[in-house]
Amino acid sequence: MSVSVPELDELLHGAQRQVMHLELRDVYAESEAFAAWRAGEPYDRSERDGQWHDLIVPLVARGVEVRRLRVVSEPVSGYIRYEYEATPSANLAAGERVRWLPRYRASDLAFPGNDFWLVDDRVLFNHSSGNGDWTGVELVADAGVVKFCVSAFEAAWDRGVDHDAYRPT
């Protein structure tokens, strides 16, 4: 019997208390926006940010805490520099709280093997290939896994640096 996994936006729409997003990779899949930025064009804040804001702003307005933590290697990759530049308009303007944690400060922390979205009491793991291509998701509601992910996120969050204070090297 297969279980249907909701799309991320469907999962987020149902959030009641909290959303945590843990990003552990230094490189994600190539996108047109990233390629344009890498070619010297400024970050395009238009359509992509608008769609994200349409999803996140109502959550924050109804009291859902939305936090994103990026664990990064330093010196940062070009992709992380791109994300850093995009964060004010894409994430902060939507109401997310964003922190950055240099990987060297996370050596003694326990993390799951994949990036995840934790929405209330469910975890949506993102699976990626070695070059950053998205390969699928896995939805987990097991209380032990949820507890582990919350614990990992909170421990890393406590060490993270708020976006406004972080300067990528």
C-alpha positions in Angstrom: 0.0 0.0 0.0 1.5 3.4 -1.0 1.0 6.5 1.1 0.4 9.8 -0.6 2.9 12.5 0.4 1.4 16.0 0.4 3.2 18.7 -1.6 5.2 21.1 0.6 2.7 23.9 0.1 -0.2 21.7 1.2 1.8 20.7 4.3 2.6 24.3 5.1 -1.0 25.5 4.6 -2.0 23.1 7.4 0.6 24.3 9.9 -0.8 25.3 13.2 2.2 26.0 15.5 5.6 25.8 14.0 7.6 25.3 10.8 11.3 24.5 11.0 13.4 24.1 7.9 16.9 22.7 8.2 19.3 23.1 5.3 22.5 21.1 5.4 23.8 21.2 1.8 26.3 23.7 0.4 25.0 23.2 -3.2 21.5 22.7 -4.5 20.2 22.0 -8.0 21.0 24.5 -10.7 18.1 26.9 -11.4 17.6 29.6 -14.0 17.7 32.2 -11.2 21.0 30.9 -9.8 22.5 30.7 -13.2 21.5 34.3 -14.0 22.9 35.5 -10.6 26.1 33.6 -11.2 26.4 35.3 -14.6 26.3 38.7 -12.8 22.7 39.6 -12.9 21.2 40.9 -9.6 18.9 38.5 -7.7 15.4 38.6 -9.3 12.9 39.3 -6.5 9.8 39.2 -8.5 7.7 36.1 -9.2 9.5 33.6 -7.1 9.5 35.7 -3.9 5.8 36.6 -4.5 4.8 32.9 -4.6 6.8 32.2 -1.4 5.3 35.2 0.3 1.8 34.1 -0.6 2.5 30.9 1.2 4.4 32.1 4.3 2.8 35.5 5.1 -0.6 34.0 6.1 1.1 31.4 8.3 3.0 34.0 10.2 -0.1 36.3 10.4 -2.0 33.5 12.2 0.8 33.0 14.7 2.8 30.1 13.1 6.5 30.4 13.9 8.5 29.9 10.7 12.3 29.4 11.2 15.0 28.4 8.7 18.5 27.3 9.7 21.3 26.9 7.1 24.3 25.0 8.2 27.1 26.1 5.9 30.7 25.4 5.1 33.1 28.3 5.1 34.3 29.8 2.9 30.8 29.5 1.5 29.9 28.1 -1.9 28.6 30.3 -4.7 25.2 28.9 -4.1 25.2 29.8 -0.4 26.3 33.3 -1.3 23.3 33.5 -3.7 21.0 32.3 -0.9 22.5 34.8 1.5 21.8 37.6 -1.0 18.2 36.4 -1.6 17.3 35.9 2.0 16.1 39.5 2.9 13.5 39.6 0.1 12.7 35.9 -0.2 12.6 34.8 3.4 12.8 37.6 5.9 10.2 39.8 4.1 7.8 36.9 4.2 8.1 36.7 8.0 10.6 33.8 8.4 13.4 34.0 10.9 16.7 32.8 9.4 19.9 31.8 11.0 23.2 30.6 9.6 25.5 28.1 11.4 29.0 27.7 10.2 29.6 24.0 9.9 32.7 24.1 12.1 30.5 25.2 15.0 28.3 22.1 14.5 30.8 19.3 14.8 29.4 18.0 18.1 25.7 18.2 17.1 23.6 15.3 15.9 21.8 15.8 12.7 19.5 13.7 10.5 21.0 12.7 7.2 18.8 14.9 5.1 17.4 18.4 5.0 13.9 18.6 6.3 10.8 20.6 6.9 9.2 20.0 10.2 5.6 21.1 10.3 3.9 20.7 13.7 4.3 17.0 14.3 5.4 15.7 10.9 8.8 15.8 9.2 9.2 16.0 5.4 12.7 14.9 4.5 14.1 16.2 1.2 16.3 13.7 -0.6 19.0 15.0 -3.0 21.6 13.5 -5.3 25.3 14.3 -4.7 25.2 17.2 -7.1 22.2 18.8 -5.4 19.4 17.6 -7.7 16.1 16.9 -5.8 15.3 13.1 -5.9 12.2 13.0 -3.7 10.7 13.4 -0.3 9.7 11.2 2.6 7.0 12.1 5.1 7.5 10.8 8.7 5.1 11.2 11.6 6.9 8.8 14.0 7.2 10.6 17.3 10.8 9.5 17.9 11.9 10.9 14.6 10.0 14.1 15.1 11.5 14.5 18.6 15.0 13.9 17.2 14.5 16.5 14.4 13.2 19.1 16.8 16.1 18.5 19.2 18.7 18.7 16.4 17.1 21.9 15.0 16.9 23.6 18.4 20.5 22.8 19.3 21.7 24.1 16.0 19.4 27.1 16.2 20.8 28.1 19.6 24.3 28.3 18.0 23.1 30.0 14.8 23.7 33.6 13.8 20.8 35.7 12.8 20.8 36.7 9.2 21.4 40.4 9.9 24.5 39.6 12.0 26.0 36.8 9.8 28.6 37.7 7.2 29.6 34.9 4.8 33.3 34.3 4.3 
